[in-house]
Amino acid sequence: MRLVIQRVTEASVTVENTITGSIGRGLMILCGIEHDDGTDDAAWLAQKVVQMRIFSDAEGKMNLSVKDAGGGLLVVSQFTLHASTKKGNRPSFIRAARPEQAIPLYEHFLALLEAETGAPVARGIFGADMQVALVNDGPVTICIDSRARE
């Protein structure tokens, strides 16, 4: 699984002119699932996301987790995170998991995040044409890949 995490002051996702998820201060997470990913990848990433200290404390140092800061989470599925651009000019998405595998793992990841934070997680609609709006705070953008464990 591959995540792009952005610390935001606000973020939302819209599908067919309807906002399906929105947060104020928190983390906007793009989530790509590869065909070799499993529940262990989701568990490792959920714990990493919730415990990552990228919010400022009273002294202005990045010392607080999203949970410590009382922030929200917005997670949007994005198979294009597994694009291969090695050959030619058209990206290949052959490593991205098929929906029948990716949807249950995506839902499992969301459930793990909700269990870790004790709060609902805002989300998009898997496979839909989504418009994502956000105000990146910092900017702080971090990429995490469960295969590399970094």
C-alpha positions in Angstrom: 0.0 0.0 0.0 1.2 3.5 -0.8 0.0 6.7 0.9 0.5 10.3 0.2 -0.3 12.2 3.4 -0.9 15.9 3.4 -1.3 18.0 6.6 -4.2 20.3 5.8 -6.2 23.1 7.3 -9.2 21.8 5.4 -10.0 19.2 2.7 -13.0 17.8 1.0 -13.9 15.3 -1.7 -16.9 15.8 -4.1 -18.6 13.2 -6.3 -21.3 14.3 -8.8 -21.6 17.8 -7.2 -22.1 16.3 -3.7 -19.5 16.5 -0.9 -18.9 12.9 0.3 -16.3 13.8 2.9 -14.7 16.8 4.5 -12.5 17.8 7.4 -11.0 20.9 8.9 -7.5 20.6 10.3 -6.1 17.1 9.9 -4.7 14.7 7.3 -5.8 14.3 3.7 -4.6 10.8 2.6 -4.4 9.4 -0.9 -4.4 5.6 -0.7 -3.2 3.3 -3.4 -3.5 -0.5 -3.1 -1.2 -2.9 -4.9 -2.2 -6.5 -5.8 0.3 -7.9 -3.3 -1.0 -5.9 -0.4 -2.8 -7.4 2.6 -4.2 -6.7 6.0 -0.7 -6.5 7.6 0.1 -3.6 5.3 -3.1 -1.8 6.3 -2.4 -2.4 10.0 1.2 -1.1 9.7 0.1 2.0 7.8 -2.9 2.8 10.1 -0.7 2.8 13.1 2.0 4.8 11.4 -0.6 7.5 10.2 -2.2 7.9 13.6 1.1 8.1 15.5 3.1 10.2 13.1 4.1 13.5 14.8 3.7 16.2 12.2 1.5 18.7 13.9 3.0 21.6 15.8 3.0 21.8 19.6 2.8 24.9 21.7 6.5 25.7 20.9 6.0 25.3 17.1 7.8 22.0 16.8 6.3 19.1 14.9 5.7 17.0 18.0 2.0 16.1 17.9 0.1 13.3 16.1 -3.2 13.9 14.3 -4.9 12.3 17.4 -3.0 14.5 19.8 -3.9 17.6 17.7 -7.6 16.6 17.5 -7.4 16.6 13.7 -9.6 14.8 11.2 -8.8 12.2 8.6 -10.0 12.2 4.9 -8.9 9.1 2.9 -9.4 8.9 -0.9 -8.6 5.8 -2.9 -6.2 6.4 -5.7 -4.9 3.5 -7.9 -2.7 5.9 -9.9 -0.2 6.0 -7.0 1.0 2.7 -8.4 1.6 4.0 -11.9 4.6 2.7 -13.7 6.2 5.2 -16.1 9.2 3.1 -17.1 8.2 2.6 -20.7 6.7 5.1 -23.1 4.5 8.0 -22.2 1.4 6.3 -21.1 1.5 5.1 -17.4 0.8 1.5 -16.7 -1.4 0.6 -13.7 -0.7 -3.2 -13.8 0.5 -3.3 -10.2 -2.7 -1.7 -8.8 -5.1 -4.1 -7.2 -8.3 -4.9 -8.9 -11.5 -3.5 -7.2 -12.6 -6.9 -5.8 -9.3 -7.0 -3.8 -8.8 -3.3 -3.2 -12.2 -2.3 -1.9 -12.2 -4.7 1.1 -8.6 -3.7 2.0 -9.5 0.0 1.6 -12.5 -0.5 3.9 -10.4 -2.5 6.4 -7.8 0.4 6.4 -10.6 2.9 7.1 -11.9 0.7 10.0 -8.4 0.5 11.5 -8.0 4.2 11.4 -11.4 4.7 13.0 -10.5 2.2 15.8 -7.1 3.9 16.4 -8.6 7.4 16.6 -12.0 6.7 18.0 -13.5 9.0 15.4 -15.2 8.6 11.9 -12.9 8.9 8.9 -14.2 11.1 6.0 -13.8 9.4 2.6 -14.4 9.5 -1.1 -16.3 6.9 -3.1 -14.1 4.1 -4.3 -13.7 4.1 -8.1 -15.8 7.3 -8.6 -14.6 10.4 -10.5 -13.8 12.6 -7.5 -12.8 16.2 -7.1 -10.5 16.7 -4.2 -9.9 20.2 -2.7 -7.4 20.9 0.1 -5.3 23.6 1.7 -2.0 22.0 2.4 -0.6 23.3 5.7 3.1 24.0 5.8 3.2 22.5 3.2 3.7 19.1 4.8 3.5 16.2 2.4 4.8 12.7 3.2 4.8 9.5 1.2 4.7 6.1 2.9 5.0 2.7 1.2 4.2 -0.4 3.3 6.6 -2.5 1.1 9.6 -0.3 1.9 8.4 0.2 5.5 9.2 3.9 5.2 
